[in-house]
Amino acid sequence: MSPHLVPLGFSRTELQPTVLGTSAAGGPAWGNEVAADNVARLALLKLALLHPDTIQSANPEFPGHIAAVKAEIDKIGTAGKTGPKAVAEYIACLRPSLTTRVQEYMGGLGLRPADVSVRFMFGIPAVWGNDAIARMREAIETSNILTFNDGCPAPMDFIAEPEAAALALVPEISRSHALQVRCPRCFPWPHPG
């Protein structure tokens, strides 16, 4: 059977802010459940994966912005979390929705978990260095999202966010501009004829 892409979000209404906090009942919350004025709100989680020197050297002409970013990252540390731990908590919050979505998709095709192999693709900023990517890998592995199916970790890869955005647009561009996409493994380059 050929590979199928199962996107987790089908519309903008499903997008969630990358934040952790507490719910109105006092329990853990994430995404839209966390009010902007929640004192326990932890934001800028992905930036907490960067080395402090990287943050300091970013946009030196805007020291106020750097100070605001550092203050948010300090809140994560004050809450007793590292950057990878905070990101892992957020990713773990995605697991129930992921499991439901994939099971519904497989059920619609008449497939069982044993019939499929899963591979995860995670978007990362194009400017990230190897150290931030390693911390992201640590967060993903700690979240246990890779073992959602049968307890065995699924393989994962990273894709630069600009590349992922471009690939996401290919179906729309192909419909509106009669674009033809060819698999480079199927056709030698240059294509004969």
MDAnalysis code that builds the backbone (N, CA, C; Angstrom):
import MDAnalysis as mda
import numpy as np

u = mda.Universe.empty(579, n_residues=193, atom_resindex=np.repeat(np.arange(193), 3), trajectory=True)
u.add_TopologyAttr("name", ["N", "CA", "C"] * 193)
u.add_TopologyAttr("resid", np.arange(1, 194))
u.add_TopologyAttr("resname", ["MET", "SER", "PRO", "HIS", "LEU", "VAL", "PRO", "LEU", "GLY", "PHE", "SER", "ARG", "THR", "GLU", "LEU", "GLN", "PRO", "THR", "VAL", "LEU", "GLY", "THR", "SER", "ALA", "ALA", "GLY", "GLY", "PRO", "ALA", "TRP", "GLY", "ASN", "GLU", "VAL", "ALA", "ALA", "ASP", "ASN", "VAL", "ALA", "ARG", "LEU", "ALA", "LEU", "LEU", "LYS", "LEU", "ALA", "LEU", "LEU", "HIS", "PRO", "ASP", "THR", "ILE", "GLN", "SER", "ALA", "ASN", "PRO", "GLU", "PHE", "PRO", "GLY", "HIS", "ILE", "ALA", "ALA", "VAL", "LYS", "ALA", "GLU", "ILE", "ASP", "LYS", "ILE", "GLY", "THR", "ALA", "GLY", "LYS", "THR", "GLY", "PRO", "LYS", "ALA", "VAL", "ALA", "GLU", "TYR", "ILE", "ALA", "CYS", "LEU", "ARG", "PRO", "SER", "LEU", "THR", "THR", "ARG", "VAL", "GLN", "GLU", "TYR", "MET", "GLY", "GLY", "LEU", "GLY", "LEU", "ARG", "PRO", "ALA", "ASP", "VAL", "SER", "VAL", "ARG", "PHE", "MET", "PHE", "GLY", "ILE", "PRO", "ALA", "VAL", "TRP", "GLY", "ASN", "ASP", "ALA", "ILE", "ALA", "ARG", "MET", "ARG", "GLU", "ALA", "ILE", "GLU", "THR", "SER", "ASN", "ILE", "LEU", "THR", "PHE", "ASN", "ASP", "GLY", "CYS", "PRO", "ALA", "PRO", "MET", "ASP", "PHE", "ILE", "ALA", "GLU", "PRO", "GLU", "ALA", "ALA", "ALA", "LEU", "ALA", "LEU", "VAL", "PRO", "GLU", "ILE", "SER", "ARG", "SER", "HIS", "ALA", "LEU", "GLN", "VAL", "ARG", "CYS", "PRO", "ARG", "CYS", "PHE", "PRO", "TRP", "PRO", "HIS", "PRO", "GLY"])
u.atoms.positions = np.array([
    [0.848, -1.167, 0.000],
    [0.000, 0.000, 0.000],
    [0.898, 1.234, 0.000],
    [0.514, 2.255, -0.706],
    [1.317, 3.470, -0.793],
    [1.135, 4.339, 0.455],
    [2.119, 5.181, 0.761],
    [2.020, 6.027, 1.951],
    [0.886, 7.040, 1.846],
    [0.283, 7.348, 2.968],
    [-0.764, 8.364, 3.053],
    [-0.358, 9.388, 4.094],
    [-0.567, 10.643, 3.783],
    [-0.319, 11.724, 4.721],
    [-1.574, 11.932, 5.543],
    [-1.437, 11.953, 6.854],
    [-2.573, 12.226, 7.734],
    [-2.290, 13.534, 8.457],
    [-2.764, 14.652, 7.909],
    [-2.521, 15.929, 8.589],
    [-3.327, 16.001, 9.874],
    [-2.729, 16.565, 10.926],
    [-3.422, 16.650, 12.205],
    [-4.410, 17.797, 12.230],
    [-4.180, 18.823, 11.484],
    [-5.094, 19.956, 11.475],
    [-5.653, 20.166, 10.092],
    [-6.965, 20.269, 10.007],
    [-7.580, 20.467, 8.710],
    [-8.027, 21.906, 8.488],
    [-8.076, 22.702, 9.544],
    [-8.501, 24.084, 9.366],
    [-7.830, 24.958, 10.406],
    [-7.881, 26.256, 10.178],
    [-7.264, 27.194, 11.113],
    [-7.926, 27.134, 12.484],
    [-9.173, 26.708, 12.563],
    [-9.855, 26.664, 13.856],
    [-9.246, 25.622, 14.785],
    [-8.489, 24.687, 14.234],
    [-7.859, 23.669, 15.060],
    [-6.478, 24.073, 15.555],
    [-5.977, 25.209, 15.135],
    [-4.667, 25.653, 15.598],
    [-4.746, 26.043, 17.064],
    [-3.735, 25.684, 17.821],
    [-3.673, 25.977, 19.245],
    [-2.392, 26.735, 19.538],
    [-2.440, 27.725, 20.444],
    [-1.190, 28.381, 20.832],
    [-0.305, 27.399, 21.609],
    [0.973, 27.542, 21.450],
    [1.924, 26.667, 22.131],
    [2.169, 27.218, 23.524],
    [1.210, 27.001, 24.410],
    [1.307, 27.485, 25.785],
    [0.820, 26.405, 26.746],
    [1.348, 26.449, 27.955],
    [0.910, 25.600, 29.053],
    [0.417, 26.506, 30.165],
    [-0.409, 25.981, 31.043],
    [-0.887, 26.756, 32.172],
    [-1.810, 25.928, 33.035],
    [-2.712, 26.610, 33.721],
    [-3.698, 25.926, 34.548],
    [-5.092, 26.269, 34.040],
    [-5.992, 25.311, 34.228],
    [-7.380, 25.527, 33.830],
    [-8.104, 26.307, 34.920],
    [-9.340, 26.686, 34.640],
    [-10.146, 27.397, 35.635],
    [-10.339, 26.543, 36.882],
    [-10.327, 25.223, 36.726],
    [-10.480, 24.315, 37.861],
    [-9.164, 24.083, 38.601],
    [-8.076, 24.635, 38.084],
    [-6.782, 24.506, 38.744],
    [-5.906, 23.386, 38.234],
    [-6.397, 22.579, 37.306],
    [-5.599, 21.489, 36.749],
    [-4.748, 21.957, 35.580],
    [-3.943, 21.067, 35.035],
    [-3.109, 21.449, 33.889],
    [-3.960, 21.779, 32.667],
    [-3.509, 22.724, 31.892],
    [-4.200, 23.129, 30.668],
    [-3.155, 23.472, 29.608],
    [-3.613, 23.493, 28.369],
    [-2.720, 23.824, 27.261],
    [-3.525, 24.501, 26.168],
    [-2.817, 25.148, 25.245],
    [-3.449, 25.766, 24.082],
    [-4.501, 26.784, 24.445],
    [-5.640, 26.719, 23.756],
    [-6.717, 27.687, 23.960],
    [-7.344, 27.621, 25.349],
    [-7.088, 26.551, 26.091],
    [-7.623, 26.429, 27.443],
    [-6.946, 27.409, 28.412],
    [-5.795, 27.928, 28.029],
    [-5.019, 28.805, 28.906],
    [-5.311, 30.254, 28.533],
    [-5.931, 30.973, 29.454],
    [-6.256, 32.385, 29.212],
    [-4.976, 33.216, 29.134],
    [-5.035, 34.272, 28.340],
    [-3.858, 35.132, 28.165],
    [-3.408, 35.772, 29.479],
    [-4.333, 35.975, 30.402],
    [-3.976, 36.600, 31.684],
    [-3.708, 35.582, 32.794],
    [-3.621, 34.294, 32.448],
    [-3.352, 33.232, 33.420],
    [-1.940, 33.419, 33.979],
    [-1.825, 33.583, 35.292],
    [-0.516, 33.845, 35.897],
    [0.425, 32.654, 35.769],
    [-0.116, 31.456, 35.597],
    [0.715, 30.262, 35.437],
    [1.047, 29.984, 33.972],
    [0.686, 30.880, 33.079],
    [0.866, 30.683, 31.635],
    [2.349, 30.646, 31.285],
    [2.750, 29.582, 30.590],
    [4.114, 29.452, 30.080],
    [4.039, 29.524, 28.563],
    [4.743, 30.477, 27.992],
    [4.705, 30.701, 26.542],
    [6.118, 30.645, 25.971],
    [6.195, 30.782, 24.663],
    [7.474, 30.764, 23.942],
    [8.267, 29.491, 24.229],
    [7.548, 28.378, 24.303],
    [8.168, 27.116, 24.687],
    [9.298, 26.710, 23.746],
    [9.085, 26.867, 22.435],
    [10.133, 26.456, 21.487],
    [11.390, 27.312, 21.632],
    [11.217, 28.580, 22.001],
    [12.393, 29.422, 22.187],
    [13.212, 28.975, 23.387],
    [12.577, 28.292, 24.329],
    [13.298, 27.779, 25.491],
    [14.242, 26.637, 25.122],
    [14.147, 26.151, 23.892],
    [15.072, 25.117, 23.415],
    [16.379, 25.710, 22.908],
    [16.400, 27.010, 22.695],
    [17.598, 27.676, 22.175],
    [18.599, 27.948, 23.289],
    [19.843, 28.023, 22.935],
    [20.888, 28.391, 23.880],
    [20.709, 29.870, 24.229],
    [20.895, 30.262, 25.495],
    [20.713, 31.670, 25.877],
    [21.519, 32.654, 25.035],
    [22.713, 32.253, 24.593],
    [23.517, 33.143, 23.746],
    [22.835, 33.408, 22.410],
    [22.130, 32.413, 21.897],
    [21.408, 32.576, 20.637],
    [20.315, 33.617, 20.800],
    [19.618, 33.557, 21.908],
    [18.540, 34.515, 22.166],
    [19.122, 35.915, 22.324],
    [20.227, 36.015, 23.052],
    [20.849, 37.312, 23.286],
    [21.326, 37.948, 21.984],
    [21.823, 37.134, 21.054],
    [22.365, 37.687, 19.810],
    [21.288, 37.965, 18.756],
    [20.067, 37.494, 18.991],
    [18.994, 37.717, 18.027],
    [18.471, 39.141, 18.148],
    [18.400, 39.823, 17.040],
    [17.857, 41.186, 16.998],
    [18.409, 42.097, 18.091],
    [19.714, 42.310, 18.133],
    [20.290, 43.150, 19.192],
    [19.782, 44.589, 19.157],
    [19.213, 44.993, 18.032],
    [18.674, 46.354, 17.931],
    [17.356, 46.512, 18.683],
    [16.801, 45.406, 19.189],
    [15.558, 45.443, 19.956],
    [15.766, 44.824, 21.334],
    [16.501, 45.492, 22.205],
    [16.786, 44.902, 23.527],
    [15.522, 44.655, 24.348],
    [14.480, 45.447, 24.132],
    [13.228, 45.230, 24.860],
    [12.590, 43.900, 24.504],
    [12.679, 43.526, 23.221],
    [12.132, 42.243, 22.791],
    [12.918, 41.094, 23.397],
    [14.238, 41.227, 23.407],
    [15.089, 40.184, 23.987],
    [14.764, 40.021, 25.465],
    [14.593, 41.137, 26.170],
    [14.266, 41.081, 27.599],
    [12.912, 40.399, 27.819],
    [11.936, 40.662, 26.954],
    [10.614, 40.043, 27.088],
    [10.693, 38.535, 26.855],
    [11.479, 38.130, 25.866],
    [11.651, 36.702, 25.590],
    [12.338, 36.025, 26.770],
    [13.396, 36.649, 27.283],
    [14.110, 36.069, 28.419],
    [13.203, 35.957, 29.640],
    [12.331, 36.933, 29.847],
    [11.410, 36.890, 30.990],
    [10.462, 35.698, 30.862],
    [9.968, 35.440, 29.657],
    [9.083, 34.292, 29.445],
    [9.825, 32.979, 29.667],
    [11.054, 32.902, 29.186],
    [11.846, 31.681, 29.367],
    [12.193, 31.489, 30.842],
    [12.460, 32.576, 31.551],
    [12.725, 32.481, 32.996],
    [11.511, 31.933, 33.739],
    [10.291, 32.275, 33.281],
    [9.075, 31.743, 33.908],
    [9.026, 30.220, 33.798],
    [9.504, 29.698, 32.684],
    [9.527, 28.246, 32.492],
    [10.454, 27.616, 33.524],
    [11.629, 28.212, 33.726],
    [12.567, 27.714, 34.731],
    [12.027, 27.852, 36.139],
    [11.378, 28.971, 36.423],
    [10.791, 29.200, 37.745],
    [9.699, 28.167, 38.042],
    [9.011, 27.693, 37.004],
    [7.982, 26.665, 37.171],
    [8.594, 25.282, 37.362],
    [9.928, 25.215, 37.401],
    [10.614, 23.944, 37.630],
    [10.767, 23.088, 36.396],
    [10.733, 23.711, 35.228],
    [10.831, 22.961, 33.976],
    [12.041, 23.436, 33.170],
    [12.574, 22.543, 32.382],
    [13.560, 22.914, 31.375],
    [12.801, 23.173, 30.079],
    [13.463, 23.735, 29.096],
    [12.822, 23.922, 27.785],
    [12.317, 22.610, 27.208],
    [13.183, 21.564, 27.150],
    [12.702, 20.292, 26.607],
    [11.539, 19.689, 27.406],
    [11.550, 19.832, 28.722],
    [10.450, 19.282, 29.531],
    [9.146, 20.017, 29.245],
    [9.200, 21.334, 29.112],
    [7.988, 22.107, 28.815],
    [7.441, 21.743, 27.435],
    [8.314, 21.630, 26.455],
    [7.874, 21.252, 25.107],
    [7.327, 19.826, 25.111],
    [7.971, 18.927, 25.863],
    [7.487, 17.546, 25.964],
    [6.078, 17.507, 26.560],
    [5.820, 18.316, 27.583],
    [4.482, 18.374, 28.173],
    [3.458, 18.837, 27.141],
    [3.820, 19.848, 26.369],
    [2.897, 20.351, 25.352],
    [2.624, 19.281, 24.292],
    [3.676, 18.637, 23.793],
    [3.503, 17.607, 22.768],
    [2.650, 16.460, 23.305],
    [2.859, 16.087, 24.570],
    [2.062, 15.012, 25.172],
    [0.578, 15.372, 25.193],
    [0.263, 16.658, 25.299],
    [-1.135, 17.096, 25.271],
    [-1.784, 16.844, 23.910],
    [-0.976, 16.735, 22.861],
    [-1.493, 16.494, 21.514],
    [-1.849, 15.026, 21.276],
    [-1.319, 14.147, 22.123],
    [-1.455, 12.705, 21.903],
    [-2.903, 12.216, 21.815],
    [-3.803, 12.596, 22.735],
    [-5.184, 12.081, 22.607],
    [-5.840, 12.461, 21.280],
    [-5.648, 13.691, 20.847],
    [-6.225, 14.122, 19.575],
    [-5.582, 13.366, 18.419],
    [-4.276, 13.184, 18.482],
    [-3.560, 12.444, 17.441],
    [-4.091, 11.020, 17.347],
    [-4.213, 10.358, 18.482],
    [-4.672, 8.973, 18.489],
    [-6.068, 8.864, 17.889],
    [-6.960, 9.747, 18.310],
    [-8.328, 9.737, 17.783],
    [-8.334, 9.983, 16.289],
    [-7.584, 10.984, 15.853],
    [-7.559, 11.342, 14.430],
    [-7.043, 10.193, 13.577],
    [-5.951, 9.567, 14.009],
    [-5.370, 8.484, 13.220],
    [-6.289, 7.267, 13.223],
    [-6.879, 6.944, 14.370],
    [-7.796, 5.803, 14.433],
    [-9.016, 6.021, 13.538],
    [-9.568, 7.238, 13.531],
    [-10.701, 7.533, 12.648],
    [-10.295, 7.407, 11.187],
    [-9.122, 7.913, 10.856],
    [-8.635, 7.854, 9.486],
    [-8.448, 6.394, 9.055],
    [-7.799, 5.607, 9.912],
    [-7.579, 4.193, 9.581],
    [-8.900, 3.452, 9.487],
    [-9.825, 3.740, 10.408],
    [-11.133, 3.087, 10.378],
    [-11.873, 3.376, 9.091],
    [-11.755, 4.610, 8.602],
    [-12.397, 4.987, 7.345],
    [-11.842, 4.222, 6.159],
    [-10.611, 3.773, 6.287],
    [-9.984, 2.989, 5.208],
    [-10.067, 1.486, 5.468],
    [-10.682, 1.118, 6.607],
    [-10.781, -0.299, 6.950],
    [-9.468, -0.899, 7.405],
    [-8.598, -0.093, 7.988],
    [-7.289, -0.568, 8.431],
    [-7.251, -0.737, 9.944],
    [-6.386, -1.637, 10.387],
    [-6.111, -1.829, 11.808],
    [-4.702, -1.317, 12.092],
    [-4.376, -1.027, 13.358],
    [-3.023, -0.550, 13.670],
    [-1.924, -1.469, 13.134],
    [-2.163, -2.775, 13.130],
    [-1.155, -3.714, 12.635],
    [-0.934, -3.585, 11.131],
    [-1.875, -2.936, 10.435],
    [-1.786, -2.800, 8.977],
    [-0.927, -1.627, 8.522],
    [-0.553, -0.772, 9.441],
    [0.134, 0.457, 9.039],
    [1.451, 0.639, 9.795],
    [2.321, 1.383, 9.186],
    [3.507, 1.854, 9.890],
    [3.426, 3.381, 9.884],
    [3.826, 3.965, 10.968],
    [3.681, 5.402, 11.163],
    [5.058, 6.045, 11.208],
    [5.161, 7.212, 10.604],
    [6.384, 8.016, 10.659],
    [5.952, 9.438, 10.965],
    [6.604, 10.067, 11.921],
    [6.283, 11.426, 12.321],
    [7.228, 12.413, 11.653],
    [6.676, 13.545, 11.254],
    [7.469, 14.658, 10.722],
    [7.200, 15.868, 11.613],
    [8.231, 16.448, 12.163],
    [8.102, 17.607, 13.027],
    [8.753, 18.809, 12.357],
    [8.029, 19.907, 12.314],
    [8.557, 21.140, 11.747],
    [9.446, 21.852, 12.747],
    [10.547, 22.364, 12.247],
    [11.479, 23.129, 13.075],
    [11.862, 24.406, 12.326],
    [12.155, 25.465, 13.053],
    [12.599, 26.684, 12.378],
    [13.857, 26.430, 11.544],
    [13.906, 27.033, 10.382],
    [15.029, 26.820, 9.462],
    [16.352, 27.315, 10.040],
    [16.311, 28.241, 10.973],
    [17.540, 28.828, 11.518],
    [18.092, 28.065, 12.710],
    [17.419, 27.016, 13.147],
    [17.887, 26.270, 14.305],
    [19.178, 25.545, 14.019],
    [20.052, 25.530, 15.012],
    [21.287, 24.766, 14.946],
    [21.078, 23.368, 15.509],
    [22.133, 22.588, 15.453],
    [22.051, 21.197, 15.912],
    [21.694, 21.075, 17.388],
    [22.133, 22.030, 18.226],
    [21.838, 21.936, 19.654],
    [20.338, 22.077, 19.915],
    [19.679, 23.005, 19.259],
    [18.233, 23.176, 19.437],
    [17.474, 21.974, 18.875],
    [17.943, 21.444, 17.763],
    [17.311, 20.260, 17.179],
    [17.450, 19.072, 18.128],
    [18.605, 18.928, 18.754],
    [18.811, 17.839, 19.717],
    [17.865, 17.985, 20.907],
    [17.660, 19.219, 21.381],
    [16.735, 19.427, 22.496],
    [15.291, 19.167, 22.063],
    [14.961, 19.483, 20.819],
    [13.625, 19.178, 20.312],
    [13.436, 17.661, 20.239],
    [14.444, 16.959, 19.774],
    [14.386, 15.488, 19.719],
    [14.169, 14.930, 21.125],
    [14.895, 15.465, 22.100],
    [14.736, 15.036, 23.493],
    [13.291, 15.260, 23.964],
    [12.737, 16.420, 23.649],
    [11.368, 16.734, 24.057],
    [10.373, 15.763, 23.424],
    [10.546, 15.481, 22.144],
    [9.634, 14.573, 21.437],
    [9.707, 13.176, 22.047],
    [10.916, 12.696, 22.267],
    [11.078, 11.357, 22.830],
    [10.517, 11.288, 24.247],
    [10.715, 12.330, 25.043],
    [10.201, 12.368, 26.409],
    [8.678, 12.403, 26.433],
    [8.061, 13.021, 25.437],
    [6.599, 13.156, 25.400],
    [5.876, 11.835, 25.213],
    [6.558, 10.823, 24.717],
    [5.987, 9.504, 24.399],
    [4.977, 9.543, 23.260],
    [4.919, 10.603, 22.494],
    [3.967, 10.652, 21.382],
    [4.342, 9.651, 20.293],
    [5.615, 9.298, 20.216],
    [6.059, 8.366, 19.179],
    [5.549, 6.947, 19.417],
    [5.113, 6.641, 20.637],
    [4.661, 5.288, 20.962],
    [3.142, 5.213, 21.046],
    [2.441, 6.065, 20.332],
    [0.980, 6.123, 20.444],
    [0.291, 4.857, 19.946],
    [0.900, 4.110, 19.057],
    [0.214, 3.012, 18.383],
    [0.321, 1.689, 19.135],
    [1.503, 1.126, 19.234],
    [1.644, -0.213, 19.800],
    [2.728, -0.304, 20.861],
    [3.193, 0.818, 21.339],
    [4.239, 0.812, 22.357],
    [5.639, 0.875, 21.789],
    [5.799, 0.570, 20.508],
    [7.111, 0.682, 19.861],
    [7.232, 2.073, 19.273],
    [8.345, 2.761, 19.521],
    [8.460, 4.120, 18.981],
    [8.480, 4.133, 17.453],
    [7.687, 5.029, 16.908],
    [7.672, 5.229, 15.460],
    [8.889, 6.076, 15.077],
    [9.392, 5.919, 13.861],
    [10.498, 6.774, 13.426],
    [10.022, 8.214, 13.256],
    [10.962, 9.137, 13.353],
    [10.623, 10.544, 13.162],
    [11.702, 11.227, 12.353],
    [11.294, 12.308, 11.722],
    [12.195, 13.166, 10.968],
    [11.828, 14.598, 11.265],
    [12.718, 15.498, 10.903],
    [12.447, 16.924, 11.022],
    [12.393, 17.525, 9.624],
    [11.576, 18.554, 9.503],
    [11.497, 19.295, 8.250],
    [11.498, 20.776, 8.609],
    [12.256, 21.556, 7.858],
    [12.286, 22.998, 8.104],
    [10.896, 23.570, 7.838],
    [10.448, 24.465, 8.711],
    [9.091, 25.012, 8.597],
    [8.812, 25.659, 7.238],
    [9.753, 26.409, 6.641],
    [9.458, 26.958, 5.307],
    [9.239, 25.862, 4.259],
    [10.010, 24.786, 4.360],
    [9.848, 23.674, 3.424],
    [8.494, 22.994, 3.636],
    [8.104, 22.812, 4.898],
    [6.800, 22.203, 5.192],
    [5.662, 23.076, 4.658],
    [5.797, 24.385, 4.824],
    [4.766, 25.302, 4.332],
    [4.662, 25.219, 2.809],
    [5.801, 25.160, 2.140],
    [5.786, 25.062, 0.682],
    [5.132, 23.756, 0.229],
    [5.470, 22.654, 0.893],
    [4.870, 21.368, 0.530],
    [3.369, 21.354, 0.789],
    [2.937, 22.028, 1.850],
    [1.511, 22.080, 2.158],
    [0.735, 22.811, 1.075],
    [1.388, 23.706, 0.362],
    [0.717, 24.468, -0.687],
    [0.662, 23.746, -2.033],
    [1.447, 22.688, -2.201],
    [1.515, 22.009, -3.494],
    [0.146, 21.552, -3.991],
    [-0.701, 20.917, -3.169],
    [-2.012, 20.499, -3.713],
    [-2.839, 21.673, -4.233],
    [-2.846, 22.781, -3.510],
    [-3.619, 23.947, -3.944],
    [-3.035, 24.541, -5.228],
    [-1.726, 24.646, -5.288],
    [-1.076, 25.188, -6.482],
    [-1.326, 24.274, -7.674],
    [-1.273, 22.963, -7.441],
    [-1.474, 22.036, -8.559],
    [-2.896, 22.138, -9.110],
    [-3.883, 22.377, -8.251],
    [-5.264, 22.527, -8.737],
    [-5.444, 23.835, -9.503],
    [-4.839, 24.901, -9.004],
    [-5.078, 26.209, -9.605],
    [-4.165, 26.515, -10.794],
    [-3.058, 25.815, -10.922],
    [-2.116, 26.116, -11.997],
    [-1.758, 24.901, -12.853],
    [-2.520, 23.853, -12.751],
    [-2.272, 22.630, -13.526],
    [-0.837, 22.147, -13.364],
    [-0.324, 22.261, -12.154],
    [1.028, 21.811, -11.837],
    [1.065, 20.289, -11.811],
    [2.104, 19.721, -12.379],
    [2.290, 18.284, -12.320],
    [3.500, 18.007, -11.454],
    [3.321, 17.155, -10.459],
    [4.409, 16.789, -9.558],
    [4.848, 15.381, -9.906],
    [6.138, 15.212, -10.133],
    [6.674, 13.903, -10.484],
    [7.579, 13.425, -9.369],
    [7.537, 12.156, -9.110],
    [8.376, 11.549, -8.086],
    [9.771, 11.351, -8.664],
    [10.814, 11.968, -8.070],
    [12.156, 11.841, -8.643],
    [12.677, 10.411, -8.607],
    [12.159, 9.589, -7.709],
    [12.606, 8.192, -7.659],
    [11.998, 7.384, -8.796],
    [10.882, 7.881, -9.326],
    [10.186, 7.138, -10.380],
    [10.682, 7.498, -11.775],
    [11.135, 8.728, -11.924],
    [11.551, 9.201, -13.242],
    [12.992, 9.688, -13.185],
    [13.858, 9.160, -14.007],
    [15.238, 9.682, -14.023],
    [15.243, 11.123, -14.503],
    [16.189, 11.891, -14.066],
    [16.300, 13.297, -14.471],
    [17.460, 13.458, -15.407],
    [17.334, 14.116, -16.528],
    [16.099, 14.700, -17.055],
    [15.176, 13.603, -17.565],
    [13.878, 13.903, -17.508],
    [12.870, 12.934, -17.921],
    [12.970, 12.742, -19.432],
    [13.084, 11.495, -19.887],
    [13.182, 11.270, -21.329],
    [11.829, 11.507, -22.011],
    [11.836, 12.354, -22.983],
    [10.616, 12.575, -23.759],
    [9.858, 13.665, -23.198],
])
